[in-house]
Amino acid sequence: YFKLQDQKVKNENLKALGAALASSGAVALYQVENITPEYKNMDIENAEETITITKEDIEDTKAKLSTSNEVPDLVCLGCPHASLEEIKDLAAIVEGKKIRNELWICTSVNIKAAAERMGYLKAIEEAGGHIVCDTCMVVAPIEDLGYKVIGVNSAKAANYVPNMGGIDVVYDEAENLIQFE
Protein backbone atom coordinates (compact mmCIF):
# COMPACT_ATOMS: atom_id res chain seq x y z
CA TYR A 1 0.00 0.00 0.00
CA PHE A 2 1.47 3.35 -1.09
CA LYS A 3 0.73 6.93 -0.22
CA LEU A 4 1.97 9.48 -2.72
CA GLN A 5 2.70 13.05 -1.73
CA ASP A 6 1.60 14.34 -5.14
CA GLN A 7 -1.87 13.00 -5.95
CA LYS A 8 -1.67 14.14 -9.60
CA VAL A 9 -0.60 10.73 -10.88
CA LYS A 10 -0.70 9.73 -14.55
CA ASN A 11 -1.18 6.16 -15.76
CA GLU A 12 2.41 6.34 -17.03
CA ASN A 13 3.62 6.96 -13.45
CA LEU A 14 1.77 3.88 -12.21
CA LYS A 15 3.21 1.83 -15.08
CA ALA A 16 6.72 3.00 -14.19
CA LEU A 17 6.19 2.27 -10.48
CA GLY A 18 4.91 -1.23 -11.21
CA ALA A 19 7.84 -1.96 -13.53
CA ALA A 20 10.35 -0.69 -10.97
CA LEU A 21 8.78 -2.75 -8.17
CA ALA A 22 8.77 -5.89 -10.28
CA SER A 23 12.40 -5.47 -11.39
CA SER A 24 13.77 -4.70 -7.94
CA GLY A 25 11.96 -7.24 -5.80
CA ALA A 26 9.08 -9.58 -5.38
CA VAL A 27 6.22 -7.06 -5.43
CA ALA A 28 3.41 -8.57 -7.48
CA LEU A 29 0.60 -6.17 -6.56
CA TYR A 30 0.41 -2.71 -5.06
CA GLN A 31 -2.34 -0.26 -4.11
CA VAL A 32 -2.06 3.53 -4.12
CA GLU A 33 -4.22 5.62 -1.81
CA ASN A 34 -7.03 7.36 -3.73
CA ILE A 35 -5.53 6.29 -7.07
CA THR A 36 -5.86 2.58 -7.82
CA PRO A 37 -9.46 1.34 -8.07
CA GLU A 38 -9.01 -1.43 -5.50
CA TYR A 39 -7.80 1.04 -2.85
CA LYS A 40 -11.34 1.66 -1.60
CA ASN A 41 -11.73 -2.06 -0.82
CA MET A 42 -8.55 -2.31 1.24
CA ASP A 43 -8.39 -2.84 4.97
CA ILE A 44 -5.79 -0.13 5.51
CA GLU A 45 -5.63 -0.67 9.26
CA ASN A 46 -4.36 -4.20 8.64
CA ALA A 47 -2.16 -3.47 5.61
CA GLU A 48 1.05 -5.48 5.80
CA GLU A 49 3.13 -2.42 4.91
CA THR A 50 2.48 1.24 4.13
CA ILE A 51 5.07 3.29 2.27
CA THR A 52 4.86 7.03 1.70
CA ILE A 53 6.76 8.22 -1.37
CA THR A 54 7.95 11.83 -1.38
CA LYS A 55 9.67 13.89 -4.06
CA GLU A 56 12.84 13.58 -1.97
CA ASP A 57 12.52 9.78 -2.12
CA ILE A 58 12.35 9.95 -5.90
CA GLU A 59 15.41 12.22 -6.11
CA ASP A 60 17.35 9.95 -3.72
CA THR A 61 16.46 6.92 -5.83
CA LYS A 62 17.64 8.65 -9.00
CA ALA A 63 21.00 9.36 -7.35
CA LYS A 64 21.36 5.82 -5.96
CA LEU A 65 20.54 4.12 -9.27
CA SER A 66 22.81 6.39 -11.35
CA THR A 67 26.33 5.03 -11.79
CA SER A 68 27.67 8.09 -13.61
CA ASN A 69 27.41 11.88 -13.56
CA GLU A 70 28.47 12.16 -17.21
CA VAL A 71 26.21 13.29 -20.03
CA PRO A 72 24.76 10.14 -21.59
CA ASP A 73 25.86 9.39 -25.13
CA LEU A 74 22.64 7.40 -25.60
CA VAL A 75 19.26 8.19 -24.09
CA CYS A 76 16.90 5.19 -24.06
CA LEU A 77 13.31 5.85 -23.09
CA GLY A 78 10.39 3.47 -23.03
CA CYS A 79 11.15 0.82 -20.44
CA PRO A 80 8.46 -0.41 -20.21
CA HIS A 81 7.38 0.60 -23.71
CA ALA A 82 6.45 4.26 -24.15
CA SER A 83 2.78 5.14 -24.41
CA LEU A 84 1.40 7.49 -27.03
CA GLU A 85 1.08 10.17 -24.33
CA GLU A 86 4.75 9.77 -23.41
CA ILE A 87 5.77 10.01 -27.07
CA LYS A 88 3.62 13.12 -27.45
CA ASP A 89 5.43 14.71 -24.49
CA LEU A 90 8.85 13.74 -25.90
CA ALA A 91 7.95 15.16 -29.33
CA ALA A 92 7.11 18.46 -27.63
CA ILE A 93 10.48 18.48 -25.84
CA VAL A 94 12.53 17.92 -29.02
CA GLU A 95 10.39 19.64 -31.67
CA GLY A 96 12.32 22.23 -33.66
CA LYS A 97 15.62 21.33 -31.94
CA LYS A 98 18.62 19.18 -32.83
CA ILE A 99 19.53 16.41 -30.38
CA ARG A 100 23.25 16.14 -29.57
CA ASN A 101 23.23 12.68 -27.95
CA GLU A 102 21.48 9.64 -29.44
CA LEU A 103 17.80 9.17 -28.57
CA TRP A 104 15.95 5.88 -28.80
CA ILE A 105 12.32 5.58 -27.75
CA CYS A 106 11.09 2.00 -27.40
CA THR A 107 7.43 1.25 -28.04
CA SER A 108 5.12 -1.16 -29.81
CA VAL A 109 4.59 -1.13 -33.56
CA ASN A 110 0.97 0.00 -33.01
CA ILE A 111 1.95 2.99 -30.86
CA LYS A 112 4.66 3.96 -33.37
CA ALA A 113 2.05 3.91 -36.15
CA ALA A 114 -0.24 6.12 -34.08
CA ALA A 115 2.69 8.46 -33.31
CA GLU A 116 3.36 8.72 -37.03
CA ARG A 117 -0.28 9.59 -37.77
CA MET A 118 -0.22 12.24 -35.03
CA GLY A 119 3.02 13.84 -36.33
CA TYR A 120 5.05 12.94 -33.23
CA LEU A 121 7.37 10.57 -35.14
CA LYS A 122 8.25 13.29 -37.64
CA ALA A 123 9.12 15.77 -34.86
CA ILE A 124 11.31 13.20 -33.11
CA GLU A 125 13.08 12.05 -36.27
CA GLU A 126 13.67 15.62 -37.50
CA ALA A 127 15.34 16.34 -34.16
CA GLY A 128 17.58 13.27 -34.66
CA GLY A 129 15.75 10.77 -32.45
CA HIS A 130 14.46 7.30 -33.29
CA ILE A 131 11.42 5.28 -32.30
CA VAL A 132 12.23 1.58 -32.21
CA CYS A 133 9.54 -1.08 -32.12
CA ASP A 134 8.90 -4.22 -30.18
CA THR A 135 12.27 -4.38 -28.47
CA CYS A 136 13.87 -3.01 -25.34
CA MET A 137 17.25 -1.56 -24.44
CA VAL A 138 17.75 -4.46 -22.04
CA VAL A 139 17.78 -7.02 -24.87
CA ALA A 140 19.45 -4.83 -27.51
CA PRO A 141 23.22 -5.36 -27.95
CA ILE A 142 24.00 -1.84 -26.72
CA GLU A 143 27.34 -2.86 -25.22
CA ASP A 144 28.51 -3.86 -28.71
CA LEU A 145 27.61 -0.47 -30.21
CA GLY A 146 30.24 1.54 -28.34
CA TYR A 147 28.01 3.46 -25.92
CA LYS A 148 29.52 4.13 -22.50
CA VAL A 149 26.75 5.97 -20.62
CA ILE A 150 23.03 5.44 -21.13
CA GLY A 151 20.45 7.89 -19.85
CA VAL A 152 17.12 6.41 -18.75
CA ASN A 153 13.96 7.77 -17.16
CA SER A 154 12.99 4.37 -15.76
CA ALA A 155 14.00 2.77 -12.47
CA LYS A 156 13.48 -0.60 -14.15
CA ALA A 157 16.03 0.24 -16.83
CA ALA A 158 18.37 1.80 -14.26
CA ASN A 159 18.34 -1.54 -12.41
CA TYR A 160 19.22 -3.53 -15.54
CA VAL A 161 21.59 -1.30 -17.55
CA PRO A 162 24.69 -1.49 -15.30
CA ASN A 163 24.81 -5.25 -15.87
CA MET A 164 25.05 -4.72 -19.64
CA GLY A 165 28.73 -5.10 -20.40
CA GLY A 166 30.12 -2.31 -18.22
CA ILE A 167 27.74 0.42 -19.38
CA ASP A 168 27.05 3.21 -16.89
CA VAL A 169 23.58 4.64 -16.35
CA VAL A 170 22.15 8.05 -15.53
CA TYR A 171 18.60 7.90 -14.17
CA ASP A 172 16.71 11.18 -14.55
CA GLU A 173 13.82 12.88 -16.30
CA ALA A 174 13.92 12.83 -20.11
CA GLU A 175 14.23 16.61 -20.35
CA ASN A 176 17.39 16.45 -18.23
CA LEU A 177 18.92 13.60 -20.24
CA ILE A 178 18.39 14.82 -23.79
CA GLN A 179 21.05 17.33 -24.84
CA PHE A 180 20.64 19.79 -27.68
CA GLU A 181 23.07 21.49 -30.06
N, C-alpha and C positions, 0 to 999 in steps of 0.2 A: 504494500500500500504506500503510495507516494503522495506527498503534498508539494505542490509547486508554488514558489513565491509569486511568479507571474502567471496569472490565470488565462492569459491570452495565448493559448496553445494551438498550433496548427497541426493538422494530421501528419505533416512531414516531421514535426518534432516528436510525435508519438512513435512514428516509424523508426526514427533514429534512436530513440530511447530503447525501444524493443530490440533493435539490432545490437546495440551496445551491450545490453543486459545479456542477451543470448551469447555473444562472443566472449564475454568476460567471466561468465559463470554459469550456474545452473538455474537461472531464472526462466521459468517457462510461461509465467503469467503474472501480470502486474495490474494494479488498479490505481487510478489517479483521481484524487478528490475533486469532485464536481466536473470531471472531464470524461472519463470512460463511462459508458452506459451502465455497467454492472456495479459501479460505485454505490449507487443508492441501495443496492441489495446487500451490501457488506455489513458485517458485524464489526464495526471499527473498534469497539471496546476490546474485542478478543482477537484483533489482528495480530498475526505472529510477529510482524515487524512494521514499523512506520518510519519512513525516511522523508525528511524535508530537504528539497533541493533548492539551493539559493544560486544567485548569479555568481557569487564567490566560489561556490562548489564547482560550477561549470568552468570558470577561469582556472581554478586549481587543477582540474582534470585535464584541461588543455595543456597546461605546463607539464604535468606529470607524464602525459602520453607523448609529448614531443621529444624527439631525441636530437634535435638540431635547432639552432637559432638562425640558420642560413636561409636565404631566399630559395624557395623550392625551384628546381629546374623543370619539374613536371607537377602540375596540379591535377589531381584525379578526384572528380566529384561523382556522386551517384553510387554510394555504397551504404545501404542497398540502393538499387536503381533509382535514378532521379525521376520524380513525377513531372507532369506537364507544368504544374505550378512552379516547381523548382527551376525548370528550364526557362520558363518565362522570366523569373527573377534574375537568372544568370544572364539571359539575353539583354535585359535592361542594364545590368552592370557593365557589360562589354560593348554595347551598341555604340558605333561611331568611334571606337578606340582601337588601338593595335596592341595585342597582348605580347609581352616580352617573353614570358616563360611559356612552356607548352601547356595546353588545357585540353583535358579529356573529360567528357561527361558521359558516364555509362547509364544506359537506359534500355528499355525494350524496343523492339522494332516498331511496335504500334505507337508508342509514345514519340519516337523519333519522327514517324510519319505525321503525327498530329502537330509536332513542333514545326515541321516543314510547312504544313498547311497554314499555320498561324504566323509564319515569318520569323520564328525564333531561331531556327536552324541557320537561316541566311545571316542574321545578325551575328551569331556565334562564329560561323565560318568566315565571314568578312573580317572579323576581329582577329582571326587566326586560330580559333578553337575548333574542336572536333567533338561530334557526338558519336559514340561507338555503341553498337547494339549487342544485346544478349551475351555480354561478357562482363567481367569484373576485373579491376586492377589486381585483385588477389590471385587470379588464375592466369593473368597475362604475364608474359616473360619479360617483365620490366627490367629485371636485373641484367638481362642480356642486351638491353638497348642503351646502356651507358648512363642512365640517370643515377644521380647520387642522393638527391633529396626530393622527396615527394610531399606535396602539400595536400592535406585532406581535410574535409569538414565533417568527418564521421569518426566517432569513437571506435566503431567496429573496424574501420580501415586502419585507424591509428594502432589498434591492437595487433593487426596482422602484418602491416607493412615492414616493421623492423626485422621480421624473420625472413624477409625476401632478399636473400643474397647480400646482406650488408647495406641495405638502403636505409637512410635516415628518413624520419617523418617529422613534419610540422603539422600539428593539429590546430586549426583555427577556422574562422569564418571565411567563406569564399572571397568576400571583398577584401580581406586582408592577405590572402594568398596569391591572388591574381595580380601580376605586375604589368604595368603598361609602359609603352615607349613614350 
